[in-house]
Amino acid sequence: MSDAAIHIKSLRVQYGRFTAVDNLDLEIRKGELFGLLGPNGAGKSTTIRVLIGQRRPTGGSVSVLGHDVVREWARIKPLFGYVPDRENHFEEFTGNRNLEFFAELYGVPRLRVRECLEMVELEEAGNTLVRGYSLGMRRKLLLARALLHNPRVLYLDEPTANLDVHSAEVVHRILRERVSQGATVVLTTHDMDEVEKICDRVGIVCKGKLVALDSPLALKQRHTERQTDVILATGERRTFDMDRDADRQALADLVRAGATASLQTREFDFHATFLKLTGQAFE
Ligand SMILES: Nc1ncnc2c1ncn2[C@@H]1O[C@H](COP(=O)(O)OP(=O)(O)OP(=O)(O)O)[C@@H](O)[C@H]1O
């Protein structure tokens, strides 16, 4: 049996004449935490909209856990949870009541509402109207809602936007726990530190096309250099590529001759990798 949870084949999505997703091929494995990355307008949310059935592909096909998203939608719907980029809670209900509403829809016991609120550390705010929630609390309530029915696939559109450091870590821990229990998690984010910390693999899209696919570590090793910035005793600034023999030798000679005033080494950098792969790096 295939170890892919999600098969995206030649996916094309158009808004009128504009192509937002352009012939995208991607396989996301079961039990991995996958980051879908790209600059603003790259087509990430559009791809997720197809996965959650909000947008029909213009061309190509997408299957989730063996079911086609268009033809077998009813089979897919109970299998996934979704955290949208914009919240859509009932403002005049408490956090508890918001979740109870969805628990009834999913047919899950009320006890699960309490569990999910505890998971995101909102148990004390359960009886407060959502109108009084902070931005971070609202995002955590979205995650709690998406977890109610214990889905096998979880899609999250920028799940840690507006979260403080501790809350972001709570979310990271929950997502890693889900994948360790066999769930597949797909998220979009603009936070490259988050990507390096929690993603098993990433797909980078740019103008609707996939431009890179691998683990964050493999991508940064392949696409960025280790460099050393040097200020010479004369005040001149030079940069040496530590992956080139000639540069390493030249730097060693300068150090031996006592010609360097300061040295600073830059290791592989995922931010730089992302900018380079999406054509946004400064020359
Ligand atoms: N409903 C729509 N009608 C017309 N164009 C749209 C619509 N939704 C998105 N687009 C366009 O499609 C392109 C891809 O948008 P999408 O929201 O998928 O990008 P994204 O990668 O999620 O960006 P961001 O990081 O800014 O959220 C953009 O150029 C956007 O303007």
The ligand as a Gaussian input file, in Angstrom:
#p B3LYP/6-31G(d) Opt

LIG

0 1
 N      -11.182000      34.313000      -4.771000
 C      -10.184000      34.759000      -5.560000
 N      -10.429000      35.432000      -6.704000
 C       -9.439000      35.872000      -7.506000
 N       -8.119000      35.684000      -7.237000
 C       -7.813000      35.034000      -6.104000
 C       -8.821000      34.542000      -5.207000
 N       -8.196000      33.933000      -4.165000
 C       -6.877000      34.048000      -4.398000
 N       -6.646000      34.697000      -5.550000
 C       -5.323000      34.995000      -6.134000
 O       -4.652000      33.769000      -6.308000
 C       -3.275000      33.895000      -5.958000
 C       -2.928000      32.871000      -4.896000
 O       -3.623000      33.218000      -3.702000
 P       -3.492000      32.351000      -2.381000
 O       -4.405000      32.963000      -1.364000
 O       -3.677000      30.929000      -2.710000
 O       -1.967000      32.620000      -2.003000
 P       -1.155000      32.275000      -0.684000
 O        0.086000      31.590000      -1.130000
 O       -2.014000      31.569000       0.297000
 O       -0.779000      33.739000      -0.164000
 P       -0.619000      34.344000       1.338000
 O        0.694000      33.865000       1.858000
 O       -0.616000      35.826000       1.075000
 O       -1.802000      33.885000       2.147000
 C       -3.079000      35.344000      -5.521000
 O       -2.575000      36.083000      -6.622000
 C       -4.478000      35.805000      -5.178000
 O       -4.628000      37.185000      -5.424000

